[in-house]
Amino acid sequence: MIEIHNVQKAFDGNPVLRGITCTFETGKCNLLLGGSGTGKSVLLQCIVGLMKPDIGSITFDGTVFTNNKVGVRQEIRRKIGMLFQGSALFDSMTVFENTEFPLKMLTPEMTKEERRDRVEFCLKRVGLENAGNKMPSEISGGMKKRVGIARAIAPNCTYLFCDEPNSGLDPLTSIKIDELIHEITHEYNITTVIITHDMNSVVEIGEHIIFLHKGLKLWDGNKDEILNAQVPELKEFIFSNSLVRAAKRVDDEGGLEAILAETQPQG
C-alpha cells in the first residue's frame, strides 16, 4: 500500500498539486485518471522520487519515503518497477538484454545463470518466450509494451507504475495489455498505479480510481461506481466519450434490447 498525505508541488509559484491525499491499494489496479495538465505525471514523479514534494508525505507499506535516509529511499526504489509511456527500450539491445538490464543494475548478487532464468521466466509470462533475440525495431508496439512489462517485473517488484500503457496502441492490443497488467497485479499481489485518460481502461481494470482535476483529488471509487459519480468535472470528463454515453444509456434504459427496440418498424 502506498499512502499519499497532503502532497503539494508548485513550479515558479504556480501550483500543480494542491494537497493530494489518497491511498493506492495492494493487489489492485489503481488508476490515476484525469485530462492533460491535471497533475497526474507530477504526482507519479513525486511518488517514485524523481521529484520532491514541496509539502506532504509519501509512505510505502508503513515506511516513509519522503525526507528519509538515502539508504531507505534506495531500498524502496529497488522494489519499484516502471512501464514508461513509450516503452523506453534500448534500441541497441535485444529483447533479452533489455529485460536483463535492471537485474544487472539492481541485483549484482545474481549469477549470469540466475539472471538468464529470471529473464526467460518474465518473457514467457508476457508471451514473448520466442522473442529474446529480436531487436526493438523488429517488434510491434504491443510487443514493446510487453517487453516493458517484463523488464519492470524482472527484479520482483513490489510496486508497479505504468505511464499511459495504452498510448499508441490499437483498441484490441490495448485490452490485451490491460488484461496482462491486471493478471500480473493479482498474481504477484503488486501495488499497481496506472496513469491514464483512457475510459476503456477504466471499464476494464478500474478496481480503484482516483480522479484529478487542476491539481486536486475530486473523487475516488471503482469502475462500478464511476458512471454514477456526482462530481461535475468527472461527469464532464467521462461523458465526453461517446461509447461511455452509450453504455450509460443502455444501463439506464433497461438494456441494449430496449434501445434497439426503439429503432424497429412498428406494426
C-alpha positions as protocol buffer text, in pm:
chain_id: "A"
residue {
  index: 1
  type: MET
  ca { x: 0 y: 0 z: 0 }
}
residue {
  index: 2
  type: ILE
  ca { x: 116 y: 349 z: -85 }
}
residue {
  index: 3
  type: GLU
  ca { x: -21 y: 638 z: 121 }
}
residue {
  index: 4
  type: ILE
  ca { x: -9 y: 998 z: 0 }
}
residue {
  index: 5
  type: HIS
  ca { x: -79 y: 1274 z: 251 }
}
residue {
  index: 6
  type: ASN
  ca { x: -126 y: 1642 z: 161 }
}
residue {
  index: 7
  type: VAL
  ca { x: 127 y: 1636 z: -124 }
}
residue {
  index: 8
  type: GLN
  ca { x: 178 y: 1978 z: -278 }
}
residue {
  index: 9
  type: LYS
  ca { x: 403 y: 2085 z: -563 }
}
residue {
  index: 10
  type: ALA
  ca { x: 442 y: 2416 z: -744 }
}
residue {
  index: 11
  type: PHE
  ca { x: 664 y: 2545 z: -1023 }
}
residue {
  index: 12
  type: ASP
  ca { x: 759 y: 2911 z: -1030 }
}
residue {
  index: 13
  type: GLY
  ca { x: 479 y: 2984 z: -787 }
}
residue {
  index: 14
  type: ASN
  ca { x: 216 y: 2803 z: -995 }
}
residue {
  index: 15
  type: PRO
  ca { x: 56 y: 2517 z: -801 }
}
residue {
  index: 16
  type: VAL
  ca { x: 37 y: 2184 z: -983 }
}
residue {
  index: 17
  type: LEU
  ca { x: -53 y: 1956 z: -691 }
}
residue {
  index: 18
  type: ARG
  ca { x: -274 y: 2119 z: -431 }
}
residue {
  index: 19
  type: GLY
  ca { x: -285 y: 1894 z: -130 }
}
residue {
  index: 20
  type: ILE
  ca { x: -333 y: 1542 z: -267 }
}
residue {
  index: 21
  type: THR
  ca { x: -430 y: 1281 z: -7 }
}
residue {
  index: 22
  type: CYS
  ca { x: -506 y: 929 z: -128 }
}
residue {
  index: 23
  type: THR
  ca { x: -418 y: 562 z: -95 }
}
residue {
  index: 24
  type: PHE
  ca { x: -306 y: 313 z: -360 }
}
residue {
  index: 25
  type: GLU
  ca { x: -418 y: -34 z: -257 }
}
residue {
  index: 26
  type: THR
  ca { x: -210 y: -352 z: -268 }
}
residue {
  index: 27
  type: GLY
  ca { x: -317 y: -621 z: -513 }
}
residue {
  index: 28
  type: LYS
  ca { x: -530 y: -383 z: -717 }
}
residue {
  index: 29
  type: CYS
  ca { x: -501 y: -178 z: -1034 }
}
residue {
  index: 30
  type: ASN
  ca { x: -509 y: 180 z: -904 }
}
residue {
  index: 31
  type: LEU
  ca { x: -587 y: 426 z: -1183 }
}
residue {
  index: 32
  type: LEU
  ca { x: -486 y: 792 z: -1179 }
}
residue {
  index: 33
  type: LEU
  ca { x: -749 y: 939 z: -1407 }
}
residue {
  index: 34
  type: GLY
  ca { x: -773 y: 1289 z: -1549 }
}
residue {
  index: 35
  type: GLY
  ca { x: -717 y: 1507 z: -1851 }
}
residue {
  index: 36
  type: SER
  ca { x: -390 y: 1658 z: -1968 }
}
residue {
  index: 37
  type: GLY
  ca { x: -231 y: 1902 z: -1725 }
}
residue {
  index: 38
  type: THR
  ca { x: -419 y: 1780 z: -1418 }
}
residue {
  index: 39
  type: GLY
  ca { x: -106 y: 1678 z: -1224 }
}
residue {
  index: 40
  type: LYS
  ca { x: -104 y: 1302 z: -1284 }
}
residue {
  index: 41
  type: SER
  ca { x: 254 y: 1279 z: -1411 }
}
residue {
  index: 42
  type: VAL
  ca { x: 388 y: 1520 z: -1150 }
}
residue {
  index: 43
  type: LEU
  ca { x: 229 y: 1313 z: -872 }
}
residue {
  index: 44
  type: LEU
  ca { x: 377 y: 995 z: -1017 }
}
residue {
  index: 45
  type: GLN
  ca { x: 723 y: 1153 z: -1032 }
}
residue {
  index: 46
  type: CYS
  ca { x: 691 y: 1261 z: -669 }
}
residue {
  index: 47
  type: ILE
  ca { x: 589 y: 910 z: -565 }
}
residue {
  index: 48
  type: VAL
  ca { x: 885 y: 739 z: -734 }
}
residue {
  index: 49
  type: GLY
  ca { x: 1134 y: 1002 z: -617 }
}
residue {
  index: 50
  type: LEU
  ca { x: 1209 y: 1182 z: -943 }
}
residue {
  index: 51
  type: MET
  ca { x: 1067 y: 1500 z: -785 }
}
residue {
  index: 52
  type: LYS
  ca { x: 1049 y: 1614 z: -427 }
}
residue {
  index: 53
  type: PRO
  ca { x: 713 y: 1743 z: -299 }
}
residue {
  index: 54
  type: ASP
  ca { x: 716 y: 2093 z: -154 }
}
residue {
  index: 55
  type: ILE
  ca { x: 487 y: 1974 z: 126 }
}
residue {
  index: 56
  type: GLY
  ca { x: 344 y: 1638 z: 228 }
}
residue {
  index: 57
  type: SER
  ca { x: 448 y: 1279 z: 283 }
}
residue {
  index: 58
  type: ILE
  ca { x: 461 y: 955 z: 83 }
}
residue {
  index: 59
  type: THR
  ca { x: 466 y: 619 z: 262 }
}
residue {
  index: 60
  type: PHE
  ca { x: 533 y: 274 z: 118 }
}
residue {
  index: 61
  type: ASP
  ca { x: 389 y: -6 z: 332 }
}
residue {
  index: 62
  type: GLY
  ca { x: 447 y: 189 z: 651 }
}
residue {
  index: 63
  type: THR
  ca { x: 792 y: 321 z: 559 }
}
residue {
  index: 64
  type: VAL
  ca { x: 810 y: 696 z: 499 }
}
residue {
  index: 65
  type: PHE
  ca { x: 977 y: 767 z: 166 }
}
residue {
  index: 66
  type: THR
  ca { x: 988 y: 1147 z: 167 }
}
residue {
  index: 67
  type: ASN
  ca { x: 1274 y: 1306 z: 362 }
}
residue {
  index: 68
  type: ASN
  ca { x: 1400 y: 970 z: 484 }
}
residue {
  index: 69
  type: LYS
  ca { x: 1758 y: 844 z: 483 }
}
residue {
  index: 70
  type: VAL
  ca { x: 1920 y: 786 z: 146 }
}
residue {
  index: 71
  type: GLY
  ca { x: 1957 y: 415 z: 216 }
}
residue {
  index: 72
  type: VAL
  ca { x: 1587 y: 381 z: 296 }
}
residue {
  index: 73
  type: ARG
  ca { x: 1484 y: 560 z: -24 }
}
residue {
  index: 74
  type: GLN
  ca { x: 1721 y: 345 z: -230 }
}
residue {
  index: 75
  type: GLU
  ca { x: 1580 y: 26 z: -79 }
}
residue {
  index: 76
  type: ILE
  ca { x: 1226 y: 133 z: -172 }
}
residue {
  index: 77
  type: ARG
  ca { x: 1337 y: 227 z: -524 }
}
residue {
  index: 78
  type: ARG
  ca { x: 1475 y: -126 z: -567 }
}
residue {
  index: 79
  type: LYS
  ca { x: 1118 y: -252 z: -524 }
}
residue {
  index: 80
  type: ILE
  ca { x: 973 y: -22 z: -792 }
}
residue {
  index: 81
  type: GLY
  ca { x: 905 y: -134 z: -1149 }
}
residue {
  index: 82
  type: MET
  ca { x: 824 y: 122 z: -1419 }
}
residue {
  index: 83
  type: LEU
  ca { x: 647 y: 86 z: -1752 }
}
residue {
  index: 84
  type: PHE
  ca { x: 715 y: 403 z: -1949 }
}
residue {
  index: 85
  type: GLN
  ca { x: 472 y: 561 z: -2194 }
}
residue {
  index: 86
  type: GLY
  ca { x: 691 y: 492 z: -2497 }
}
residue {
  index: 87
  type: SER
  ca { x: 828 y: 165 z: -2354 }
}
residue {
  index: 88
  type: ALA
  ca { x: 1177 y: 329 z: -2345 }
}
residue {
  index: 89
  type: LEU
  ca { x: 1362 y: 24 z: -2470 }
}
residue {
  index: 90
  type: PHE
  ca { x: 1729 y: 48 z: -2560 }
}
residue {
  index: 91
  type: ASP
  ca { x: 1749 y: 29 z: -2939 }
}
residue {
  index: 92
  type: SER
  ca { x: 2095 y: -127 z: -2932 }
}
residue {
  index: 93
  type: MET
  ca { x: 1989 y: -414 z: -2701 }
}
residue {
  index: 94
  type: THR
  ca { x: 1793 y: -725 z: -2779 }
}
residue {
  index: 95
  type: VAL
  ca { x: 1462 y: -800 z: -2607 }
}
residue {
  index: 96
  type: PHE
  ca { x: 1650 y: -1035 z: -2372 }
}
residue {
  index: 97
  type: GLU
  ca { x: 1914 y: -772 z: -2290 }
}
residue {
  index: 98
  type: ASN
  ca { x: 1652 y: -504 z: -2230 }
}
residue {
  index: 99
  type: THR
  ca { x: 1473 y: -731 z: -1982 }
}
residue {
  index: 100
  type: GLU
  ca { x: 1800 y: -826 z: -1813 }
}
residue {
  index: 101
  type: PHE
  ca { x: 1914 y: -465 z: -1773 }
}
residue {
  index: 102
  type: PRO
  ca { x: 1752 y: -388 z: -1433 }
}
residue {
  index: 103
  type: LEU
  ca { x: 1880 y: -718 z: -1294 }
}
residue {
  index: 104
  type: LYS
  ca { x: 2237 y: -615 z: -1374 }
}
residue {
  index: 105
  type: MET
  ca { x: 2179 y: -274 z: -1218 }
}
residue {
  index: 106
  type: LEU
  ca { x: 1980 y: -371 z: -907 }
}
residue {
  index: 107
  type: THR
  ca { x: 2074 y: -731 z: -825 }
}
residue {
  index: 108
  type: PRO
  ca { x: 2452 y: -767 z: -862 }
}
residue {
  index: 109
  type: GLU
  ca { x: 2441 y: -1072 z: -637 }
}
residue {
  index: 110
  type: MET
  ca { x: 2262 y: -1275 z: -907 }
}
residue {
  index: 111
  type: THR
  ca { x: 2474 y: -1504 z: -1121 }
}
residue {
  index: 112
  type: LYS
  ca { x: 2456 y: -1495 z: -1501 }
}
residue {
  index: 113
  type: GLU
  ca { x: 2260 y: -1820 z: -1499 }
}
residue {
  index: 114
  type: GLU
  ca { x: 2011 y: -1683 z: -1241 }
}
residue {
  index: 115
  type: ARG
  ca { x: 1960 y: -1371 z: -1449 }
}
residue {
  index: 116
  type: ARG
  ca { x: 1903 y: -1581 z: -1761 }
}
residue {
  index: 117
  type: ASP
  ca { x: 1643 y: -1796 z: -1584 }
}
residue {
  index: 118
  type: ARG
  ca { x: 1463 y: -1489 z: -1450 }
}
residue {
  index: 119
  type: VAL
  ca { x: 1457 y: -1315 z: -1788 }
}
residue {
  index: 120
  type: GLU
  ca { x: 1328 y: -1628 z: -1962 }
}
residue {
  index: 121
  type: PHE
  ca { x: 1056 y: -1663 z: -1698 }
}
residue {
  index: 122
  type: CYS
  ca { x: 945 y: -1299 z: -1735 }
}
residue {
  index: 123
  type: LEU
  ca { x: 943 y: -1311 z: -2114 }
}
residue {
  index: 124
  type: LYS
  ca { x: 738 y: -1629 z: -2105 }
}
residue {
  index: 125
  type: ARG
  ca { x: 496 y: -1467 z: -1859 }
}
residue {
  index: 126
  type: VAL
  ca { x: 422 y: -1185 z: -2104 }
}
residue {
  index: 127
  type: GLY
  ca { x: 401 y: -1421 z: -2403 }
}
residue {
  index: 128
  type: LEU
  ca { x: 737 y: -1339 z: -2562 }
}
residue {
  index: 129
  type: GLU
  ca { x: 934 y: -1655 z: -2491 }
}
residue {
  index: 130
  type: ASN
  ca { x: 1048 y: -1675 z: -2855 }
}
residue {
  index: 131
  type: ALA
  ca { x: 1139 y: -1307 z: -2898 }
}
residue {
  index: 132
  type: GLY
  ca { x: 1450 y: -1278 z: -2682 }
}
residue {
  index: 133
  type: ASN
  ca { x: 1691 y: -1238 z: -2973 }
}
residue {
  index: 134
  type: LYS
  ca { x: 1487 y: -978 z: -3158 }
}
residue {
  index: 135
  type: MET
  ca { x: 1574 y: -608 z: -3160 }
}
residue {
  index: 136
  type: PRO
  ca { x: 1316 y: -344 z: -3063 }
}
residue {
  index: 137
  type: SER
  ca { x: 1297 y: -232 z: -3426 }
}
residue {
  index: 138
  type: GLU
  ca { x: 1180 y: -580 z: -3522 }
}
residue {
  index: 139
  type: ILE
  ca { x: 876 y: -600 z: -3293 }
}
residue {
  index: 140
  type: SER
  ca { x: 536 y: -431 z: -3283 }
}
residue {
  index: 141
  type: GLY
  ca { x: 420 y: -159 z: -3046 }
}
residue {
  index: 142
  type: GLY
  ca { x: 222 y: -408 z: -2841 }
}
residue {
  index: 143
  type: MET
  ca { x: 523 y: -637 z: -2811 }
}
residue {
  index: 144
  type: LYS
  ca { x: 735 y: -344 z: -2696 }
}
residue {
  index: 145
  type: LYS
  ca { x: 484 y: -280 z: -2417 }
}
residue {
  index: 146
  type: ARG
  ca { x: 510 y: -645 z: -2318 }
}
residue {
  index: 147
  type: VAL
  ca { x: 890 y: -620 z: -2307 }
}
residue {
  index: 148
  type: GLY
  ca { x: 849 y: -310 z: -2090 }
}
residue {
  index: 149
  type: ILE
  ca { x: 628 y: -507 z: -1851 }
}
residue {
  index: 150
  type: ALA
  ca { x: 873 y: -799 z: -1843 }
}
residue {
  index: 151
  type: ARG
  ca { x: 1158 y: -558 z: -1765 }
}
residue {
  index: 152
  type: ALA
  ca { x: 954 y: -387 z: -1492 }
}
residue {
  index: 153
  type: ILE
  ca { x: 871 y: -711 z: -1308 }
}
residue {
  index: 154
  type: ALA
  ca { x: 1212 y: -876 z: -1361 }
}
residue {
  index: 155
  type: PRO
  ca { x: 1355 y: -762 z: -1023 }
}
residue {
  index: 156
  type: ASN
  ca { x: 1043 y: -896 z: -841 }
}
residue {
  index: 157
  type: CYS
  ca { x: 897 y: -551 z: -793 }
}
residue {
  index: 158
  type: THR
  ca { x: 652 y: -476 z: -512 }
}
residue {
  index: 159
  type: TYR
  ca { x: 522 y: -158 z: -674 }
}
residue {
  index: 160
  type: LEU
  ca { x: 448 y: -121 z: -1045 }
}
residue {
  index: 161
  type: PHE
  ca { x: 395 y: 218 z: -1210 }
}
residue {
  index: 162
  type: CYS
  ca { x: 256 y: 242 z: -1562 }
}
residue {
  index: 163
  type: ASP
  ca { x: 252 y: 572 z: -1751 }
}
residue {
  index: 164
  type: GLU
  ca { x: -20 y: 563 z: -2021 }
}
residue {
  index: 165
  type: PRO
  ca { x: 41 y: 193 z: -2102 }
}
residue {
  index: 166
  type: ASN
  ca { x: -205 y: 201 z: -2394 }
}
residue {
  index: 167
  type: SER
  ca { x: -60 y: 505 z: -2564 }
}
residue {
  index: 168
  type: GLY
  ca { x: -24 y: 445 z: -2940 }
}
residue {
  index: 169
  type: LEU
  ca { x: -192 y: 104 z: -2938 }
}
residue {
  index: 170
  type: ASP
  ca { x: -499 y: -14 z: -3126 }
}
residue {
  index: 171
  type: PRO
  ca { x: -808 y: -96 z: -2913 }
}
residue {
  index: 172
  type: LEU
  ca { x: -765 y: -475 z: -2921 }
}
residue {
  index: 173
  type: THR
  ca { x: -398 y: -459 z: -2824 }
}
residue {
  index: 174
  type: SER
  ca { x: -484 y: -206 z: -2552 }
}
residue {
  index: 175
  type: ILE
  ca { x: -730 y: -451 z: -2398 }
}
residue {
  index: 176
  type: LYS
  ca { x: -468 y: -726 z: -2401 }
}
residue {
  index: 177
  type: ILE
  ca { x: -213 y: -502 z: -2228 }
}
residue {
  index: 178
  type: ASP
  ca { x: -473 y: -403 z: -1967 }
}
residue {
  index: 179
  type: GLU
  ca { x: -553 y: -768 z: -1905 }
}
residue {
  index: 180
  type: LEU
  ca { x: -185 y: -856 z: -1870 }
}
residue {
  index: 181
  type: ILE
  ca { x: -123 y: -578 z: -1617 }
}
residue {
  index: 182
  type: HIS
  ca { x: -433 y: -685 z: -1423 }
}
residue {
  index: 183
  type: GLU
  ca { x: -325 y: -1051 z: -1419 }
}
residue {
  index: 184
  type: ILE
  ca { x: 27 y: -971 z: -1302 }
}
residue {
  index: 185
  type: THR
  ca { x: -101 y: -735 z: -1032 }
}
residue {
  index: 186
  type: HIS
  ca { x: -320 y: -1006 z: -880 }
}
residue {
  index: 187
  type: GLU
  ca { x: -80 y: -1293 z: -942 }
}
residue {
  index: 188
  type: TYR
  ca { x: 206 y: -1127 z: -753 }
}
residue {
  index: 189
  type: ASN
  ca { x: -2 y: -905 z: -518 }
}
residue {
  index: 190
  type: ILE
  ca { x: 163 y: -589 z: -652 }
}
residue {
  index: 191
  type: THR
  ca { x: 58 y: -233 z: -576 }
}
residue {
  index: 192
  type: THR
  ca { x: -1 y: -112 z: -932 }
}
residue {
  index: 193
  type: VAL
  ca { x: -52 y: 255 z: -1020 }
}
residue {
  index: 194
  type: ILE
  ca { x: -159 y: 340 z: -1376 }
}
residue {
  index: 195
  type: ILE
  ca { x: -173 y: 689 z: -1522 }
}
residue {
  index: 196
  type: THR
  ca { x: -444 y: 705 z: -1786 }
}
residue {
  index: 197
  type: HIS
  ca { x: -710 y: 912 z: -1952 }
}
residue {
  index: 198
  type: ASP
  ca { x: -849 y: 608 z: -2134 }
}
residue {
  index: 199
  type: MET
  ca { x: -1205 y: 522 z: -2033 }
}
residue {
  index: 200
  type: ASN
  ca { x: -1164 y: 175 z: -2185 }
}
residue {
  index: 201
  type: SER
  ca { x: -901 y: 101 z: -1920 }
}
residue {
  index: 202
  type: VAL
  ca { x: -1134 y: 236 z: -1652 }
}
residue {
  index: 203
  type: VAL
  ca { x: -1409 y: -3 z: -1761 }
}
residue {
  index: 204
  type: GLU
  ca { x: -1172 y: -300 z: -1796 }
}
residue {
  index: 205
  type: ILE
  ca { x: -944 y: -279 z: -1490 }
}
residue {
  index: 206
  type: GLY
  ca { x: -1052 y: 19 z: -1277 }
}
residue {
  index: 207
  type: GLU
  ca { x: -1054 y: -151 z: -937 }
}
residue {
  index: 208
  type: HIS
  ca { x: -959 y: 170 z: -759 }
}
residue {
  index: 209
  type: ILE
  ca { x: -978 y: 503 z: -941 }
}
residue {
  index: 210
  type: ILE
  ca { x: -856 y: 845 z: -833 }
}
residue {
  index: 211
  type: PHE
  ca { x: -974 y: 1141 z: -1040 }
}
residue {
  index: 212
  type: LEU
  ca { x: -754 y: 1451 z: -1051 }
}
residue {
  index: 213
  type: HIS
  ca { x: -863 y: 1791 z: -1178 }
}
residue {
  index: 214
  type: LYS
  ca { x: -647 y: 2105 z: -1165 }
}
residue {
  index: 215
  type: GLY
  ca { x: -418 y: 1951 z: -906 }
}
residue {
  index: 216
  type: LEU
  ca { x: -697 y: 1838 z: -674 }
}
residue {
  index: 217
  type: LYS
  ca { x: -835 y: 1493 z: -597 }
}
residue {
  index: 218
  type: LEU
  ca { x: -1206 y: 1534 z: -665 }
}
residue {
  index: 219
  type: TRP
  ca { x: -1322 y: 1171 z: -646 }
}
residue {
  index: 220
  type: ASP
  ca { x: -1216 y: 815 z: -576 }
}
residue {
  index: 221
  type: GLY
  ca { x: -1404 y: 490 z: -620 }
}
residue {
  index: 222
  type: ASN
  ca { x: -1417 y: 196 z: -861 }
}
residue {
  index: 223
  type: LYS
  ca { x: -1537 y: 120 z: -1213 }
}
residue {
  index: 224
  type: ASP
  ca { x: -1882 y: 13 z: -1088 }
}
residue {
  index: 225
  type: GLU
  ca { x: -1938 y: 349 z: -921 }
}
residue {
  index: 226
  type: ILE
  ca { x: -1785 y: 593 z: -1164 }
}
residue {
  index: 227
  type: LEU
  ca { x: -2075 y: 626 z: -1409 }
}
residue {
  index: 228
  type: ASN
  ca { x: -2299 y: 745 z: -1126 }
}
residue {
  index: 229
  type: ALA
  ca { x: -2047 y: 980 z: -967 }
}
residue {
  index: 230
  type: GLN
  ca { x: -2200 y: 1319 z: -885 }
}
residue {
  index: 231
  type: VAL
  ca { x: -1889 y: 1529 z: -945 }
}
residue {
  index: 232
  type: PRO
  ca { x: -1949 y: 1774 z: -1233 }
}
residue {
  index: 233
  type: GLU
  ca { x: -1587 y: 1777 z: -1353 }
}
residue {
  index: 234
  type: LEU
  ca { x: -1573 y: 1398 z: -1352 }
}
residue {
  index: 235
  type: LYS
  ca { x: -1906 y: 1365 z: -1532 }
}
residue {
  index: 236
  type: GLU
  ca { x: -1786 y: 1607 z: -1799 }
}
residue {
  index: 237
  type: PHE
  ca { x: -1466 y: 1406 z: -1841 }
}
residue {
  index: 238
  type: ILE
  ca { x: -1641 y: 1069 z: -1855 }
}
residue {
  index: 239
  type: PHE
  ca { x: -1924 y: 1155 z: -2089 }
}
residue {
  index: 240
  type: SER
  ca { x: -1703 y: 1327 z: -2342 }
}
residue {
  index: 241
  type: ASN
  ca { x: -1658 y: 967 z: -2465 }
}
residue {
  index: 242
  type: SER
  ca { x: -1946 y: 864 z: -2693 }
}
residue {
  index: 243
  type: LEU
  ca { x: -1908 y: 495 z: -2610 }
}
residue {
  index: 244
  type: VAL
  ca { x: -1941 y: 569 z: -2239 }
}
residue {
  index: 245
  type: ARG
  ca { x: -2252 y: 777 z: -2308 }
}
residue {
  index: 246
  type: ALA
  ca { x: -2400 y: 485 z: -2497 }
}
residue {
  index: 247
  type: ALA
  ca { x: -2310 y: 239 z: -2221 }
}
residue {
  index: 248
  type: LYS
  ca { x: -2471 y: 464 z: -1964 }
}
residue {
  index: 249
  type: ARG
  ca { x: -2788 y: 486 z: -2171 }
}
residue {
  index: 250
  type: VAL
  ca { x: -2802 y: 108 z: -2200 }
}
residue {
  index: 251
  type: ASP
  ca { x: -2771 y: 80 z: -1823 }
}
residue {
  index: 252
  type: ASP
  ca { x: -3035 y: 345 z: -1753 }
}
residue {
  index: 253
  type: GLU
  ca { x: -3292 y: 226 z: -2005 }
}
residue {
  index: 254
  type: GLY
  ca { x: -3310 y: -140 z: -1925 }
}
residue {
  index: 255
  type: GLY
  ca { x: -3056 y: -300 z: -2154 }
}
residue {
  index: 256
  type: LEU
  ca { x: -2945 y: -291 z: -2515 }
}
residue {
  index: 257
  type: GLU
  ca { x: -3259 y: -472 z: -2633 }
}
residue {
  index: 258
  type: ALA
  ca { x: -3482 y: -188 z: -2510 }
}
residue {
  index: 259
  type: ILE
  ca { x: -3286 y: 70 z: -2708 }
}
residue {
  index: 260
  type: LEU
  ca { x: -3274 y: -143 z: -3023 }
}
residue {
  index: 261
  type: ALA
  ca { x: -3650 y: -197 z: -3000 }
}
residue {
  index: 262
  type: GLU
  ca { x: -3700 y: 176 z: -3048 }
}
residue {
  index: 263
  type: THR
  ca { x: -3544 y: 153 z: -3392 }
}
residue {
  index: 264
  type: GLN
  ca { x: -3754 y: -140 z: -3516 }
}
residue {
  index: 265
  type: PRO
  ca { x: -4052 y: -78 z: -3753 }
}
residue {
  index: 266
  type: GLN
  ca { x: -4388 y: -77 z: -3578 }
}
residue {
  index: 267
  type: GLY
  ca { x: -4699 y: -269 z: -3686 }
}
